[in-house]
Amino acid sequence: MTGDQVSLGFSHALMNSNPSRMDPTEATEQFERELVELITTSFARGAVIEDTWDVPTPVADAPDWSVTVEKRYSSDGSGYDPRFLEE
């Protein structure tokens, strides 16, 4: 693990909850909505979210994950000025 990586652990309860399966397209769309909500809410609260995280799973047959969040500014001229959030 490098200096810019943080290891995140999840409880066995999370992996053992065995939620009902849904359509893969619906599951992906829900994941995307939840990820957008997590990132935007965390950013608004002042969390440092531009980083790389290693996400190990406690189940041997499930894969571990590496997640990188990078900040990009839109080129659409939205008027966003990050200085307002930093002051």
C-alpha positions in Angstrom: 0.0 0.0 0.0 1.4 3.4 -1.0 1.2 6.6 1.0 -1.8 7.8 -0.9 -3.8 4.7 -0.3 -6.1 4.0 2.6 -7.4 0.5 3.5 -11.1 0.4 4.2 -12.6 -2.6 6.0 -16.2 -3.8 5.9 -17.9 -5.9 8.6 -18.9 -9.4 7.9 -22.5 -8.3 8.5 -22.4 -6.2 5.4 -21.3 -9.1 3.2 -23.5 -11.6 5.0 -26.7 -9.6 4.7 -27.4 -11.3 1.4 -29.7 -8.7 -0.2 -32.1 -9.9 -2.8 -30.6 -10.0 -6.3 -31.8 -7.4 -8.7 -31.4 -6.9 -12.4 -27.7 -6.1 -13.2 -28.7 -2.9 -15.0 -30.8 -1.7 -12.2 -28.1 -2.6 -9.6 -25.5 -0.6 -11.6 -27.8 2.4 -11.9 -28.5 2.2 -8.1 -24.7 2.0 -7.4 -24.1 5.0 -9.6 -26.8 7.1 -7.8 -25.4 6.1 -4.4 -21.8 6.8 -5.4 -22.8 10.3 -6.7 -24.7 11.0 -3.5 -21.7 9.7 -1.3 -19.2 11.8 -3.2 -21.2 15.0 -3.4 -22.4 14.8 0.3 -18.9 14.0 1.5 -17.4 16.9 -0.5 -20.0 19.3 0.9 -19.1 18.2 4.4 -15.5 19.0 3.8 -14.1 15.5 3.5 -10.9 14.9 1.5 -12.3 12.6 -1.2 -9.6 12.8 -3.9 -7.6 9.8 -3.0 -7.2 6.0 -3.6 -8.7 3.5 -1.4 -8.2 -0.3 -1.1 -11.4 -2.0 -0.2 -10.9 -5.6 1.0 -13.9 -7.9 1.3 -14.1 -10.4 4.2 -15.4 -13.1 1.9 -12.8 -15.3 0.2 -14.7 -15.7 -3.0 -15.5 -12.0 -3.4 -12.9 -9.7 -5.0 -11.1 -6.9 -3.3 -11.4 -3.5 -4.9 -9.2 -0.4 -5.5 -11.1 2.9 -5.9 -9.6 6.1 -7.1 -11.5 9.5 -6.9 -10.0 12.3 -9.0 -11.2 15.9 -9.1 -12.1 17.3 -12.5 -13.6 20.7 -13.3 -16.3 20.9 -16.0 -15.5 22.8 -19.1 -19.2 23.8 -19.6 -18.7 27.2 -17.9 -21.0 26.4 -15.0 -19.7 29.3 -12.9 -18.4 27.0 -10.2 -15.5 28.7 -8.3 -13.9 26.4 -5.7 -12.5 29.4 -3.8 -15.9 30.0 -2.3 -15.9 26.6 -0.6 -12.3 27.0 0.7 -12.9 30.4 2.3 
